[in-house]
Amino acid sequence: MPSRPNTPENQWQEFYLRVGTDMEALNNVLQWFEESIQFLLPYRLAWECKLALTEGFTNTVRYAHKNLPKETPIELKVIVVDNYLEMQIWDLGEPFDLMAKLEAIKQNVYNPLERESDRGLLFMKQLTDDLQYLRNQGQNCLMMRKRLDFSNGPLN
């Protein structure tokens, strides 16, 4: 499979942002993504990643950090490698069992798209190839991974 034009094989790029626990910081997150990362991706992949990142950040503020001060940091990291993009959102909230929550949503008889609190998790699950919520040294990491395929050239 050919690599992306003008990109050496296995090139590793890493982008980092730290913001406070505030919904207004979403503007900074989106601007950072657009200026630093979006141009590296085909249009559709960029849109899907941006939406997943938006949902992940929003859930972090609303749920993981709901009882924490606005100064509590949220750290975002995006890693772009030749064949995948990984988005990490690090929080300081209580641990959360993502897989159990996704299973509970699946088992419920109501339409999850009618419930705002569950919709973001479903979007993230559908828009990414790998979705995990990990705990490491007192921090949580929402990790979303998306396979990148440039074999048909850029889509933008």
C-alpha positions in Angstrom: 0.0 0.0 0.0 1.5 3.4 -0.9 2.2 5.8 1.8 0.7 9.3 1.9 2.3 11.6 -0.7 5.3 13.6 0.6 5.1 11.7 3.9 8.0 9.3 4.9 6.9 5.9 6.0 6.1 5.6 9.7 6.3 9.4 10.3 5.2 10.2 13.8 3.6 13.5 14.6 2.3 14.4 18.0 0.2 17.4 19.0 -0.6 18.5 22.6 -3.1 20.9 24.2 -4.0 21.7 27.8 -7.2 23.6 28.7 -9.3 24.1 31.8 -12.6 22.4 32.6 -14.8 24.8 30.8 -17.2 24.3 27.9 -15.9 27.6 26.5 -12.5 25.9 26.0 -14.1 23.7 23.3 -13.5 26.7 20.9 -9.8 26.4 21.7 -9.8 22.7 21.2 -11.5 22.9 17.8 -9.2 25.7 16.7 -6.2 23.7 17.8 -7.4 20.7 15.8 -8.2 22.7 12.7 -4.9 24.5 12.7 -2.6 21.6 13.7 -4.1 18.4 12.6 -7.1 18.7 10.2 -5.0 19.6 7.2 -3.1 16.3 7.5 -6.3 14.3 6.9 -8.7 13.6 4.1 -11.9 15.7 4.5 -14.2 12.9 5.7 -11.7 11.5 8.2 -11.0 15.0 9.6 -14.7 15.6 10.0 -15.2 12.3 11.8 -12.2 12.8 14.1 -13.3 16.4 14.9 -16.8 15.2 15.8 -15.5 12.4 18.0 -13.0 14.8 19.7 -15.9 17.3 20.3 -18.0 14.6 21.9 -15.1 13.3 24.1 -14.2 16.8 25.3 -17.8 17.7 26.0 -18.3 14.5 28.0 -15.1 15.1 30.0 -16.3 18.6 31.1 -19.9 17.5 31.7 -19.4 14.2 33.5 -15.8 13.4 34.4 -15.1 16.9 35.8 -18.6 17.9 36.8 -17.6 18.4 40.4 -14.1 19.8 39.8 -13.0 23.4 39.6 -12.8 25.1 36.2 -9.0 25.3 36.7 -8.7 21.5 36.6 -6.7 20.7 33.5 -7.9 18.5 30.6 -5.0 17.4 28.5 -5.5 16.5 24.8 -3.0 14.6 22.7 -3.3 13.6 19.1 -0.8 11.2 17.6 -0.7 10.8 13.8 1.2 7.8 12.4 1.3 6.5 8.8 -1.8 4.3 9.2 -3.7 5.7 12.2 -4.6 8.7 14.3 -5.0 8.4 18.0 -6.8 11.0 20.1 -6.3 11.0 23.8 -8.3 13.1 26.3 -6.9 12.9 29.9 -9.1 13.8 32.8 -8.8 13.8 36.6 -12.3 12.6 37.4 -13.5 9.4 38.9 -12.9 6.1 37.0 -15.7 5.2 34.5 -16.4 1.8 32.9 -17.0 2.8 29.3 -17.6 -0.7 28.0 -20.3 -1.4 30.7 -22.0 1.9 29.8 -22.0 1.1 26.1 -23.4 -2.4 26.9 -26.1 -0.8 29.0 -27.0 1.6 26.2 -27.3 -1.4 23.9 -29.5 -3.3 26.2 -32.0 -0.4 26.8 -35.2 -0.4 24.8 -35.3 3.4 24.3 -33.8 5.1 21.3 -30.4 6.3 22.6 -30.4 9.1 20.1 -33.3 10.6 22.1 -31.1 10.9 25.2 -28.4 13.5 25.0 -26.2 11.9 27.6 -25.8 8.6 25.7 -25.6 10.1 22.2 -22.0 11.3 22.4 -20.8 7.8 23.5 -22.5 6.2 20.5 -21.1 8.8 18.1 -17.6 8.2 19.4 -18.0 4.4 19.1 -19.3 4.7 15.6 -16.8 7.3 14.3 -13.7 5.5 15.6 -12.2 2.1 15.1 -11.1 1.7 18.7 -12.6 3.4 21.8 -11.2 2.8 25.3 -11.3 4.5 28.6 -8.1 3.7 30.6 -6.8 4.6 34.1 -3.2 5.4 34.6 -1.6 6.9 37.8 -4.8 8.6 39.0 -5.7 9.9 35.6 -8.3 8.7 33.1 -7.7 8.6 29.3 -10.4 8.5 26.7 -8.5 6.9 23.8 -10.0 7.0 20.3 -8.2 5.5 17.4 -9.0 5.9 13.7 -7.4 4.0 10.9 -6.1 6.2 8.1 -6.2 5.1 4.5 -4.6 7.4 1.9 -4.5 4.7 -0.8 -7.1 6.6 -2.8 -5.4 9.9 -2.3 -6.7 12.9 -0.3 -10.5 13.3 -0.2 -10.5 17.0 0.4 
